[in-house]
């Protein structure tokens, strides 16, 4: 999807408000994808979106940080069978 690619490319913008809007849009797309059994998570990963989202964990804005953590845990989190292998 071009929309995902475009949104991921905007994650580099320094403005926290723009970043929050983009993160919100990505989250909504991922939510719809999950409900419709579509692999939009894969599209985000292919567009280097996951790397950019993970990089935003270091963002100085608390709201950006919290949104990023929510997205990672909800859509890119550890699968149950992987969790069992962690000691």
Residue, then its C-alpha position, 0 to 999 in steps of 0.5 A: x500500500x502506498x499510504x503505508x509507505x508514505x506514512x512511514x516516510x513521514x516518521x522522520x519529521x521532527x515535529x511531535x504533533x505530525x509524528x503523533x498524527x502519523x502514528x495514529x494513522x498507522x495504528x488505525x490501518x494496522x487495526x483495520x488490517x487485523x480486523x480484516x485479516x490483512x497483513x498490513x504489519x508486513x507492509x509497515x515492516x517492508x517500508x522500514x516503518x518498524x525500524x522508524x517506529x522502534x527508533x521513536x522510543x527515544x523521542x523526547x515527547x512522552x506522548x510519542x513514546x507512549x504511542x510507539x510502545x502501544x503500537x509495538x506491543x499490540x502489533x509487533x509484540x512477541x508471540x506467545x510461543x516465543x515468550x515461553x522460551x525466555x528465561 
